[in-house]
Amino acid sequence: MKRWHLTAIAGLLLGTLVARPAQVGLIKIDGAVGPATVSYVDRAIHVATAQHDECLIIELNTPGGLADSMNEIVDEFYASPVPVVVYVAPEGAMAASAGCFITLAADVAAMAPGTSIGAAHPVSIGAEGEEKMSDVMKQKMENFASSYIASIAEKRGRNVEWAKSSVVTSQSLTATNALEKHVIDLIAEDLPALLTQLDGREVRGKTLNTADAKVVDIPMTMQEKVLQVLAHPELMLIMMLIAMYGIIGELSSPGAILPGVVGAIALILVLYMATILPVNVAGLAMIGLAVVLFVVDIYAPTHGVLTVGGIVAFFLGALMLFNRADPGSRLSLAYIIPATLMTAAFFIFVVGAGLRAQLLPVRAGRETLLGKTAPALVRIDAVGGKVFVEGEYWNAVSDVPIESGHPVEIVGISGLTLKVKPKQPPIT
């Protein structure tokens, strides 16, 4: 191929690249940071890189989340081939706790007016919660988080001292104060204003061209949406109720199948959510105690004393179920009170009726013949005989010979033969 042909082709390719309009990727994180958030950010970075986006903008509004997920996102930012911009928005949004670490780790940190950042003091996400941690362990967690956020701020050239104070004393800042203290890089009223201010900024040796860039949304996949929904404390409480109602409903009415299946699925979801939410063992134990009190009161009525105790225990357990030091895991009374009333009603009326029905004497079948009286049709002895009872003829045997016409009492059943004894006439 001639050289001018190669030159022409190269010119066409170059012209195509030059003519290609600039674009930026955009994702929105609204809620607690968890495994679904990590998956979303990781995929968005790969998509933005493949699209040759000028940068990836992450619109953030979070009260916090899991420390492990936060660490993974920070590592993703560091390794990202495309510049990452974290934009705390819209108005009223926050970048608290884990959100503070994520914002400081971005190549460019921006906030909308009326937003806040900070309160990054570590909160235990383990089974025991912060209340059960020793002072030594709390101090270790605080020291580690303080040094970690300081290293992030230092790497990105931001205010190291304030970053440490956000962990040690849970300080938080408004957007204006954050800009003044060099915690963030800029304040933008909306996305177009953000793109305008990003235009011409040099990030990692690359000058951003965002003034007229096309914004391309990178939506969550269905799997990521489902996992994100499962990270809500309210949903975990609802799933706990479904698991409890379903499994106990199946036990109280064996053979129903559907309640057991639904309860088992809900229980598995609860176990998953317990790994991504700050569940408190004391709260779980209190809810378990409430269930025991409800069931015991059904079998051994105590005039409602245990039921009242179960209601109180369930209410307190729901209050204690999540670590309330983390703003993202506080369960509203608007969920706790109705859940408590529904649970009390479920055990008092539904489960109570089912269990009491199982304790009633048998009213159908051969077992109902026991204790009944009938006349001997023929002589009955150990070899055999006949009686007529409940409209049917039965073979009968007796250890004591009984003459025809004498009343007998049925004391046992063996196959199709009744075991009887003489019915003693009442003493007058």
Residue pairs with C-beta under 8 A, 6 or more apart in sequence:
21 212
21 213
21 214
22 54
22 209
22 210
22 212
22 213
22 214
23 51
23 53
23 54
23 213
23 214
23 215
23 216
24 48
24 53
24 54
24 55
24 56
24 57
24 195
24 210
24 213
24 214
24 215
24 216
25 44
25 47
25 48
25 51
25 53
25 55
25 56
25 57
25 82
25 216
25 218
26 56
26 57
26 59
26 191
26 215
26 216
26 217
26 218
27 40
27 41
27 44
27 56
27 57
27 58
27 59
27 217
27 218
27 220
28 58
28 59
29 37
29 40
29 41
29 58
29 59
29 60
29 61
29 62
30 61
30 62
31 61
31 62
31 228
31 231
31 232
31 328
32 62
32 63
32 64
32 65
32 66
32 231
32 232
32 277
32 328
32 329
33 62
33 64
33 65
33 66
33 69
33 70
33 73
33 98
33 99
33 102
34 65
34 66
34 69
34 227
34 228
34 231
34 276
35 66
35 69
35 227
35 276
36 220
36 224
36 225
36 226
36 227
36 228
36 230
36 231
37 65
37 69
37 73
37 228
38 69
38 72
38 73
38 76
39 223
39 224
39 227
40 220
40 224
40 228
41 58
41 73
41 76
42 72
42 76
43 218
43 221
43 224
44 56
44 58
44 218
45 56
45 76
45 80
45 81
45 82
45 84
47 218
48 55
48 56
48 82
48 218
49 80
49 81
49 82
51 216
53 82
53 216
54 83
54 208
54 209
54 210
54 213
55 82
55 83
55 84
55 85
55 107
55 108
55 198
55 203
55 208
55 210
56 80
56 82
56 83
56 84
56 85
56 218
57 85
57 87
57 191
57 194
57 215
58 84
58 85
58 86
58 87
58 102
58 106
59 87
59 89
59 90
59 191
60 86
60 87
60 88
60 89
60 93
60 95
60 99
60 102
60 103
61 88
61 89
61 90
61 93
61 94
61 95
61 99
62 94
62 95
62 96
62 97
62 98
62 99
62 102
62 328
63 94
63 96
63 97
63 99
63 326
63 327
63 328
64 96
64 97
64 98
64 99
64 123
64 326
64 327
64 328
65 97
65 98
65 99
65 231
65 328
66 98
66 125
66 276
67 98
67 122
67 125
69 98
70 98
70 101
70 102
73 102
73 105
74 101
74 102
74 105
74 152
77 84
77 102
77 105
77 106
77 107
78 105
78 155
83 107
83 108
83 203
83 204
83 206
83 208
84 106
84 107
84 108
85 106
85 107
85 108
85 109
85 110
85 194
85 198
86 95
86 102
86 103
86 105
86 106
86 108
86 109
86 110
87 110
87 111
87 112
87 188
87 191
87 194
88 94
88 95
88 99
88 103
88 110
88 111
88 112
88 115
88 116
88 117
88 175
89 111
89 112
89 115
89 188
89 190
89 191
90 112
90 115
91 112
91 113
91 114
91 115
92 114
92 115
93 112
93 115
94 115
94 116
94 117
95 102
95 103
95 111
95 115
95 116
95 117
95 118
96 116
96 117
96 118
96 119
96 120
96 172
96 327
96 328
97 119
97 120
97 121
97 123
97 326
97 327
97 328
98 120
99 117
100 117
100 118
100 119
100 120
100 149
100 163
100 166
101 120
101 148
101 149
101 152
103 109
103 117
103 184
104 149
104 152
104 153
104 156
104 158
104 163
104 183
105 152
105 155
105 156
106 156
107 156
107 203
107 204
108 185
108 186
108 198
108 201
108 203
109 156
109 158
109 183
109 184
109 185
110 184
110 185
110 186
110 187
110 188
110 194
110 197
111 117
111 175
111 178
111 179
111 184
111 187
111 188
112 175
112 187
112 188
112 189
112 190
113 175
113 176
113 187
113 189
114 174
114 175
115 174
115 175
116 172
116 173
116 174
116 175
117 166
117 172
117 173
117 175
117 178
117 183
117 184
118 166
118 170
118 171
118 172
118 173
119 166
119 170
119 171
119 172
119 327
120 145
120 149
120 163
120 166
120 167
120 170
121 142
121 145
121 166
121 167
121 168
121 169
121 170
122 141
122 142
122 144
122 145
122 167
123 130
123 278
123 323
123 325
123 326
124 130
124 133
124 141
124 278
124 323
125 277
125 278
125 323
125 326
126 278
127 274
127 279
127 280
127 281
128 280
128 281
129 278
129 279
129 280
129 281
129 282
129 322
129 323
130 138
130 323
130 325
131 280
131 282
131 323
132 281
132 282
133 141
142 167
142 168
145 167
146 164
146 167
146 168
149 163
149 164
149 166
149 167
150 160
150 163
150 164
152 163
153 159
153 160
153 162
153 163
154 160
158 182
158 183
158 184
159 181
159 182
159 183
162 171
162 173
162 181
162 183
163 183
165 171
166 172
173 181
173 183
175 184
175 187
176 187
178 184
179 185
179 186
179 187
186 194
186 197
188 194
188 196
188 197
191 215
195 210
195 211
195 213
195 215
196 210
196 211
198 208
198 210
199 208
199 209
199 210
199 211
200 207
200 208
200 209
200 211
201 207
201 208
202 208
220 228
229 235
230 236
230 269
230 272
230 273
230 276
231 273
231 276
231 277
233 277
233 321
233 322
233 329
233 330
233 331
234 331
234 332
234 335
235 273
236 270
236 273
236 274
236 277
236 279
236 321
237 318
237 321
237 331
237 335
237 336
237 339
238 335
238 339
239 266
239 269
239 270
239 273
240 266
240 270
240 287
241 339
241 342
241 343
242 262
242 263
242 266
243 263
243 264
243 266
243 267
243 270
244 263
244 291
244 343
245 259
245 263
245 346
246 259
246 260
246 261
246 262
246 263
246 264
246 266
247 259
247 260
247 263
247 264
247 267
248 263
248 291
248 295
248 351
249 256
249 259
249 260
249 263
249 350
249 351
249 354
250 256
250 257
250 259
250 260
250 263
252 350
252 351
252 354
252 355
252 358
253 259
253 354
277 322
277 329
278 322
278 323
278 326
278 329
279 321
279 322
279 323
280 320
280 321
280 322
280 323
282 320
283 317
283 318
283 319
283 320
283 321
283 322
284 317
284 321
285 317
286 313
286 314
286 316
286 317
286 320
287 313
287 314
287 317
287 318
287 321
288 317
289 310
289 313
289 317
290 310
290 311
290 313
290 314
290 317
290 343
291 310
291 347
292 310
293 306
293 307
293 309
293 310
293 313
294 306
294 307
294 310
294 343
294 344
294 347
294 348
294 351
295 347
295 351
295 355
296 306
297 304
297 305
297 306
297 307
297 310
297 347
298 347
298 351
298 352
298 355
298 356
299 355
307 344
307 347
307 348
310 344
310 347
311 340
311 343
311 344
314 339
314 340
314 343
314 344
315 336
315 337
315 340
318 331
318 335
318 336
318 339
318 340
319 331
319 336
321 331
322 329
322 330
322 331
323 329
324 330
362 368
366 413
367 413
368 390
369 389
369 390
369 410
369 413
369 418
370 410
370 411
370 412
370 413
371 409
371 410
371 411
372 389
372 390
372 409
372 410
373 407
373 408
373 409
373 410
373 423
374 387
374 388
374 389
374 407
374 408
374 410
375 387
375 388
375 405
375 406
375 407
375 408
376 385
376 386
376 387
376 396
376 402
376 403
376 404
376 405
376 406
376 407
376 408
376 420
377 385
377 386
377 387
377 388
377 393
377 404
378 385
378 386
378 404
379 385
379 401
379 402
379 403
379 404
380 386
380 387
380 396
380 397
380 398
380 401
380 402
380 408
380 420
381 397
381 398
381 401
381 402
382 397
382 398
382 399
383 397
384 395
384 396
384 397
385 395
385 396
385 397
385 398
385 402
386 393
386 394
386 395
386 396
387 393
387 394
387 396
387 408
387 410
387 418
387 420
388 394
389 410
389 418
394 416
394 417
394 418
395 416
395 417
395 418
396 408
396 417
396 418
396 419
396 420
397 417
397 418
397 419
397 420
398 408
398 419
398 420
398 421
398 422
399 421
400 421
400 422
402 408
402 420
402 422
406 422
406 423
407 422
407 423
407 425
408 420
408 421
408 422
408 423
409 420
409 421
409 422
409 423
410 418
410 419
410 420
411 419
411 420
411 421
412 418
412 419
413 419
